[in-house]
Amino acid sequence: MEFEDYYEVMGVKRDATQDEIKRAYRKLARKYHPDVSKEADAEEKFKRLGEAYEVLKDPEKRAAYDQLGQNWKAGQDFNPPPGWDAGFEFSGGGFTGAGGGDAQGYSDFFESLFGRRAGGFTGGAGRGDFHMRGQDHHAKVLIDLEDAYHGATRHITLQVPEVDPGGHVVTRKRTLKVRIPKGVKQGQQIRLAGQGAPGLGQGGSGDLYLEIEFKPHPFYRVEGRDVYLELPVAPWEAALGGKVKVPTPAGVLDLKIPPGSTSGKKLRLKGKGIPGKQPGDFYVQLKIVLPPSDSEKARAFYEKMKQELPFNPRAALGV
């Protein structure tokens, strides 16, 4: 999949105002509309133009896309970085929900960022005596895995995309004090009542829903409530067995390695995953690591093993 430069598609600068983007779209839409244009690739250009406009006309999508696109160029191989849209506050259900449809024929690039739903909230002002509850807002936030084990209170800063008086998309920051409940899972939502959009008239404010995602961890991998760790072990620990220390998000634990263990063997610490009514498990996958042969003594030891141990690691291959 290749990165799409939507500004290039529409022929506008990255600091273009929303009105300039609208005018550029109208001009190019007339030029490439399949019912009017004589160009052979008019339909494809019209489709790409519509996709670019869908992103750049929406301050929320545009603000997130601008942050993502700072280090990418059109045509580069692209996969969305994990948590690329974290910290942005969006109206409605955000732009990654399921639903809607692909009637517009959006590209894989678009859907990898914004899902298949393109529409957004288009509310307007009503009469003075009209009352309506404010719209709910959504944001994805990154937390440490350890917070899910112990619970925590954190100050989380969100970016709220807005259009300034000059027609440019800007982001306003707001910081909230949030309690992270013990046992929270990836994908779970935390509801902050009244922190969404203000209502109309005497309508109350909407709510803010924070979707939890774990920060990438150098040691652990998470699946549901289960946590996985690749644990380096010495050859003698695997061959002879014994107890070793294992780091977990809840602290260091003792693990018994059975004699004759092989690299890749999976051991389970029941109930030591993410807490909950049914807590997850903690899985340790063994990885045998050889001592370096960087000294005369070490090389002599390996030579002795070669002579005294009748071992062929490729015997099962018939060679």
C-alpha positions as CSV (number, residue, x, y, z in Angstrom):
1,M,0.0,0.0,0.0
2,E,1.3,3.5,-0.9
3,F,0.9,6.8,0.9
4,E,-1.5,9.2,-0.7
5,D,-0.7,12.9,-0.7
6,Y,-4.1,14.4,-0.7
7,Y,-2.8,17.9,-0.9
8,E,-1.0,17.0,-4.1
9,V,-4.1,15.3,-5.5
10,M,-6.1,18.6,-5.0
11,G,-3.3,20.9,-6.1
12,V,-3.3,23.0,-2.9
13,K,-0.6,23.9,-0.3
14,R,-0.6,22.2,3.1
15,D,-1.5,25.5,4.7
16,A,-4.5,26.0,2.5
17,T,-7.7,27.4,4.2
18,Q,-10.9,25.3,4.2
19,D,-12.4,27.7,1.7
20,E,-9.4,27.3,-0.7
21,I,-9.8,23.5,-0.4
22,K,-13.5,23.8,-1.2
23,R,-12.8,26.0,-4.3
24,A,-10.1,23.6,-5.5
25,Y,-12.5,20.7,-5.3
26,R,-15.3,22.4,-7.2
27,K,-12.9,23.4,-10.0
28,L,-11.3,19.9,-10.3
29,A,-14.7,18.2,-9.9
30,R,-16.0,20.0,-13.0
31,K,-12.8,19.2,-14.9
32,Y,-12.7,15.4,-14.1
33,H,-16.4,14.5,-13.8
34,P,-16.8,11.4,-15.9
35,D,-20.0,12.8,-17.5
36,V,-18.1,15.8,-18.8
37,S,-14.4,15.1,-19.1
38,K,-12.9,13.6,-22.3
39,E,-9.7,12.3,-20.5
40,A,-9.3,8.6,-20.5
41,D,-8.5,8.4,-16.7
42,A,-11.1,11.0,-15.7
43,E,-13.1,8.5,-13.6
44,E,-10.0,7.4,-11.6
45,K,-9.0,11.1,-11.0
46,F,-12.5,12.0,-10.0
47,K,-12.5,9.1,-7.5
48,R,-9.1,10.1,-6.0
49,L,-10.3,13.8,-5.8
50,G,-13.4,12.8,-3.9
51,E,-11.4,10.8,-1.4
52,A,-8.9,13.6,-0.9
53,Y,-11.7,16.1,-0.4
54,E,-13.4,13.8,2.1
55,V,-10.3,14.0,4.3
56,L,-9.3,17.7,3.8
57,K,-12.7,19.2,4.1
58,D,-13.2,17.6,7.6
59,P,-11.1,19.5,10.2
60,E,-10.9,16.4,12.4
61,K,-9.6,14.0,9.7
62,R,-7.4,16.7,8.3
63,A,-5.7,17.5,11.6
64,A,-4.9,13.8,12.2
65,Y,-3.8,13.3,8.6
66,D,-1.5,16.3,8.8
67,Q,0.3,14.9,11.8
68,L,0.6,11.5,10.2
69,G,1.8,12.9,6.8
70,Q,4.7,15.0,8.0
71,N,7.2,12.3,7.4
72,W,5.7,10.6,4.3
73,K,5.7,11.3,0.6
74,A,3.3,10.2,-2.1
75,G,4.1,6.7,-3.4
76,Q,6.1,5.5,-0.4
77,D,5.3,2.1,1.0
78,F,3.0,2.8,3.9
79,N,1.4,1.1,6.9
80,P,-0.3,3.2,9.6
81,P,2.0,3.3,12.7
82,P,0.4,1.8,15.9
83,G,-1.7,4.4,17.7
84,W,-1.2,7.0,15.0
85,D,-4.5,8.7,15.8
86,A,-4.1,8.6,19.6
87,G,-4.7,11.8,21.4
88,F,-7.1,13.4,18.9
89,E,-10.6,14.2,20.0
90,F,-13.3,13.4,17.4
91,S,-17.0,14.1,17.3
92,G,-19.6,11.4,16.9
93,G,-18.1,7.9,16.8
94,G,-14.7,9.1,15.5
95,F,-13.6,8.1,12.1
96,T,-12.5,4.5,12.6
97,G,-15.9,2.9,13.3
98,A,-17.5,0.2,11.3
99,G,-20.6,0.9,9.4
100,G,-21.5,3.2,6.6
101,G,-20.3,1.4,3.5
102,D,-17.8,1.7,0.6
103,A,-20.3,3.1,-1.9
104,Q,-17.7,5.8,-2.5
105,G,-15.1,3.2,-3.4
106,Y,-12.5,4.5,-0.9
107,S,-8.9,3.2,-1.3
108,D,-7.2,0.8,1.0
109,F,-5.1,3.7,2.2
110,F,-8.2,5.7,3.2
111,E,-9.8,2.7,4.9
112,S,-6.6,1.8,6.8
113,L,-6.8,5.3,8.4
114,F,-10.4,6.2,8.7
115,G,-12.4,2.9,8.3
116,R,-15.2,2.6,5.9
117,R,-17.4,5.3,7.4
118,A,-16.8,8.6,5.8
119,G,-19.7,10.7,7.1
120,G,-19.4,13.0,10.0
121,F,-21.5,15.3,12.1
122,T,-22.9,18.3,10.2
123,G,-25.1,19.9,12.9
124,G,-26.0,23.6,12.7
125,A,-27.6,26.2,14.8
126,G,-31.3,26.0,15.7
127,R,-33.9,28.4,17.0
128,G,-33.3,30.0,20.4
129,D,-35.9,27.8,22.0
130,F,-34.5,24.6,20.6
131,H,-32.9,22.2,23.1
132,M,-30.7,19.3,22.2
133,R,-28.1,17.2,24.0
134,G,-24.5,17.8,22.9
135,Q,-22.8,15.2,20.7
136,D,-20.6,12.6,22.3
137,H,-16.9,12.8,21.5
138,H,-14.3,10.0,21.2
139,A,-10.6,9.8,21.6
140,K,-8.0,7.0,21.6
141,V,-5.5,7.2,24.4
142,L,-2.2,5.3,25.0
143,I,-1.5,3.9,28.5
144,D,1.2,1.8,30.1
145,L,0.4,-1.9,30.4
146,E,1.3,-1.6,34.1
147,D,-1.6,0.8,34.6
148,A,-4.0,-2.0,33.6
149,Y,-2.5,-4.2,36.3
150,H,-2.6,-1.7,39.2
151,G,-5.0,1.1,38.1
152,A,-3.8,4.7,38.0
153,T,-4.9,8.3,37.8
154,R,-3.3,10.1,34.9
155,H,-3.4,13.6,33.3
156,I,-4.2,13.0,29.6
157,T,-3.8,15.8,27.0
158,L,-6.1,15.7,24.0
159,Q,-5.9,17.7,20.7
160,V,-9.2,19.1,19.6
161,P,-9.2,20.1,15.9
162,E,-10.9,23.5,15.1
163,V,-11.1,26.0,12.3
164,D,-9.7,29.4,13.2
165,P,-11.2,32.8,12.0
166,G,-8.8,32.7,9.1
167,G,-10.1,29.4,7.8
168,H,-7.1,27.3,8.9
169,V,-7.3,24.0,10.8
170,V,-5.7,24.3,14.2
171,T,-5.7,22.1,17.3
172,R,-6.7,23.2,20.8
173,K,-5.3,21.2,23.6
174,R,-7.1,20.3,26.8
175,T,-5.9,18.2,29.7
176,L,-8.2,15.9,31.7
177,K,-7.6,14.0,34.9
178,V,-8.6,10.4,34.2
179,R,-8.8,7.4,36.5
180,I,-7.6,4.3,34.7
181,P,-9.4,1.3,36.3
182,K,-7.5,-1.8,37.3
183,G,-8.1,-4.6,34.8
184,V,-8.9,-2.3,31.8
185,K,-8.4,-4.1,28.4
186,Q,-7.2,-2.8,25.1
187,G,-10.2,-1.5,23.1
188,Q,-12.2,-0.9,26.3
189,Q,-13.8,2.6,26.6
190,I,-13.8,4.9,29.6
191,R,-16.8,7.2,29.8
192,L,-16.3,10.8,31.0
193,A,-19.8,12.2,31.6
194,G,-20.4,15.7,30.3
195,Q,-17.0,16.1,28.7
196,G,-18.3,15.9,25.1
197,A,-19.7,18.8,23.0
198,P,-22.0,21.4,24.7
199,G,-25.7,21.1,24.0
200,L,-28.0,23.5,22.4
201,G,-30.4,25.6,24.5
202,Q,-30.8,23.8,27.8
203,G,-29.6,20.5,26.4
204,G,-26.8,18.9,28.5
205,S,-23.3,18.3,27.2
206,G,-22.4,15.0,25.5
207,D,-20.0,12.5,27.0
208,L,-16.4,11.8,26.1
209,Y,-15.4,8.2,25.5
210,L,-11.7,7.3,25.8
211,E,-10.7,4.1,23.9
212,I,-7.8,2.4,25.6
213,E,-4.7,1.2,23.7
214,F,-1.5,0.0,25.3
215,K,1.8,1.7,24.4
216,P,4.2,-0.6,22.6
217,H,6.3,-2.5,25.3
218,P,9.9,-3.7,24.8
219,F,9.1,-7.0,26.6
220,Y,5.4,-7.8,26.6
221,R,2.8,-8.6,23.9
222,V,-0.9,-8.5,24.8
223,E,-3.8,-10.6,23.5
224,G,-7.0,-9.8,25.3
225,R,-6.2,-10.3,29.0
226,D,-3.3,-12.7,28.3
227,V,0.3,-11.3,28.3
228,Y,3.3,-12.9,26.5
229,L,7.0,-12.6,27.2
230,E,9.9,-14.1,25.3
231,L,12.4,-15.1,28.1
232,P,16.1,-15.7,27.3
233,V,17.6,-18.7,29.1
234,A,21.1,-20.3,29.2
235,P,21.6,-23.7,27.6
236,W,22.1,-25.3,30.9
237,E,19.0,-23.8,32.4
238,A,17.0,-25.4,29.5
239,A,18.8,-28.7,29.7
240,L,19.0,-29.2,33.4
241,G,15.9,-27.2,34.5
242,G,15.6,-25.0,37.6
243,K,14.1,-21.8,38.9
244,V,14.6,-18.5,37.2
245,K,13.4,-14.9,37.8
246,V,10.7,-13.6,35.4
247,P,9.7,-9.9,35.1
248,T,6.0,-9.3,34.8
249,P,4.0,-6.0,34.9
250,A,3.0,-7.0,38.5
251,G,6.5,-7.6,39.7
252,V,9.2,-10.3,39.5
253,L,8.1,-13.9,39.9
254,D,9.8,-17.3,40.1
255,L,9.4,-19.7,37.2
256,K,10.3,-23.4,37.2
257,I,11.8,-24.6,34.0
258,P,11.4,-28.3,33.3
259,P,14.5,-30.3,32.5
260,G,15.0,-30.9,28.8
261,S,13.2,-27.7,27.7
262,T,13.7,-26.6,24.1
263,S,13.7,-23.1,22.6
264,G,10.2,-22.0,21.8
265,K,8.6,-24.0,24.7
266,K,5.7,-22.1,26.2
267,L,5.1,-22.0,30.0
268,R,2.0,-20.6,31.7
269,L,1.6,-18.6,34.9
270,K,-2.1,-19.0,35.5
271,G,-4.0,-15.8,36.4
272,K,-0.9,-13.6,36.2
273,G,-2.2,-11.7,33.1
274,I,-4.4,-8.6,33.2
275,P,-6.6,-8.7,36.3
276,G,-10.4,-9.1,36.0
277,K,-13.3,-11.3,37.1
278,Q,-11.6,-13.9,34.9
279,P,-7.9,-12.8,34.9
280,G,-5.7,-13.5,32.0
281,D,-2.7,-15.7,32.0
282,F,1.0,-14.8,31.6
283,Y,2.8,-16.9,29.0
284,V,6.6,-17.3,28.9
285,Q,8.2,-18.5,25.7
286,L,11.7,-19.8,26.2
287,K,14.5,-18.6,23.9
288,I,17.9,-20.4,24.4
289,V,20.8,-18.0,24.2
290,L,24.3,-19.2,23.7
291,P,27.2,-17.6,25.6
292,P,29.6,-15.7,23.3
293,S,32.8,-17.4,22.2
294,D,34.8,-14.2,22.6
295,S,37.6,-15.6,24.7
296,E,40.1,-18.4,24.6
297,K,38.5,-20.1,27.6
298,A,35.0,-19.9,26.0
299,R,36.3,-21.4,22.7
300,A,38.0,-24.2,24.5
301,F,34.8,-25.0,26.3
302,Y,32.8,-25.2,23.0
303,E,35.6,-27.3,21.5
304,K,35.3,-29.7,24.5
305,M,31.5,-29.9,24.0
306,K,32.0,-30.7,20.3
307,Q,34.3,-33.6,21.2
308,E,32.4,-35.0,24.1
309,L,28.7,-34.6,23.2
310,P,27.5,-36.8,20.3
311,F,25.0,-34.2,19.1
312,N,23.7,-33.6,15.5
313,P,21.0,-30.8,15.5
314,R,20.1,-31.7,11.9
315,A,19.5,-35.4,12.5
316,A,15.8,-35.0,12.0
317,L,16.5,-33.7,8.5
318,G,18.3,-36.8,7.6
319,V,21.7,-35.1,7.2
